[in-house]
Amino acid sequence: MKLEEILSPVQNELPLVTESLGQVADVDFPQFADVIRQALGARGKGVRPALTLMAGKFNDYNLEHLIPMATAVELLHTASLVHDDTIDKSPLRRGIPTLYSTLGDNAAIMAGDYLFAKSAELAAMPGNLRVVRLFAKTLMDLAKGELEETLSVFNWQQNREDYFRRIDGKTAALFAMAAESGAILSNSPEEEIQALKNYGHYVGLAFQVVDDLLDFTGDEETMGKPVGNDLLLGVLTLPSLLYVEQNPDGNLIKKGFESNGEGPDLKQAIAEIKGSSLIDESFAIARNLVEKAQSSLQPLPDNDSKKALLGLADFVFIRKK
C-alpha cells in the first residue's frame, strides 16, 4: 500500500499543516523568509505530523490544538535536519541544496535555532503544560542522541545497547512525542496515551534501523550518498555492530577506525557486510520492532486511524528510501 493511501484518514488535514508551515516563513525580512522556505522545501513525506493527527482520531479530535502541534512536530524535525546537515557538511538534502551549503555554518545554525524556537512556540499554543514539558524533554533527547553519535565517531568499542540508546534519542523520541502529544491533546485516557507513545517509540526505532540498513542496501543515486557512508564517516550502525560482534579479533572495522578511515579496511568491511547474513539479521530485528509497535495498539478502539497506524508501521519496514 502506498503511503498516501495509508495516511488517508488525515488527508484533508495534512494540507492545513502545510499551510501552517508556510506561515512560518511570513517574516518581515525577505531574505530570511527565503531561507525558511528553502529549509521547508527539503521536508519529507510528512509522516510525523500525520502521526500526531492520527493519534488524535481516537477521542476529541480538536484541530485547533492538533494542527499547531503537528506543525511543531514537523518544524522540530526540520530544524534538527538543518543542524545535522551543518554538522555533517552535507551539500544536499533530498536533492535540494542544504542551508549549510548555501549560507555557511553560522547562518545555517542560527536558522536552525530559529526553527527550534518557532516549533516550541507552536507546541505551546494549545496551552497544555504536559505537552510543553514533553516537547522540552524531546528536544533534550534529540540533542543528547546527536551528541552521543558525534562523540562516538570512530569508536569501535560500542554495543547494541549504545546503538539503541542513541537512536532512541536522535529518532524514536520525536516519533514518540508526535503520537503521545496527539493523544494528550485529544483528551485520551492514560492507557491510550501510553499505547500511542509506545507505538511511536517502536516505529521510530524501526525507522532508524531501516534507514541505517538502506545505507548498505540502497544505491548511490537513490540515497544521494555513497553506499556504506555511515561507516566511512566512523558511525557504527546495527549491521556494523553485528559484524564487530561476530569478528571480535582483528576485524576490519577496528582496523579502519584506528586509522580514522584511512586505507581500504572500511570499504572492504562494507563489502563483507553486504555479502553476509548480517543484513537479513538486521532486517529481522527491524521487523520485530515493527511488530512491537503494532502490538502496542491493542488497547485502542478499532477505527480507520488504527488501521492506518498498523499500515504505517509496515510501510516503515518496506520503504526504499
Secondary structure, 3 states (H helix, E strand, C coil): CCHHHHCHHHCCCHHHHHHHHHHHCCCCCHHHHHHHHHHHHCCCCCHHHHHHHHHHHHCCCCHHHHHHHHHHHHHHHHHHHHHHHHHHCCCEECCEECHHHHHCHHHHHHHHHHHHHHHHHHHHCCCCHHHHHHHHHHHHHHHHHHHHHHHCCCCCCCCHHHHHHHHHHHHHHHHHHHHHHHHHHCCCCHHHHHHHHHHHHHHHHHHHHHHHHHHHHCCHHHHCCCCCHHHHCCCCCHHHHHHHHHCCCCCHHHHHHHCCCCCCHHHHHHHHHHCCCHHHHHHHHHHHHHHHHHHHCCCCCCCHHHHHHHHHHHHHHHCCC
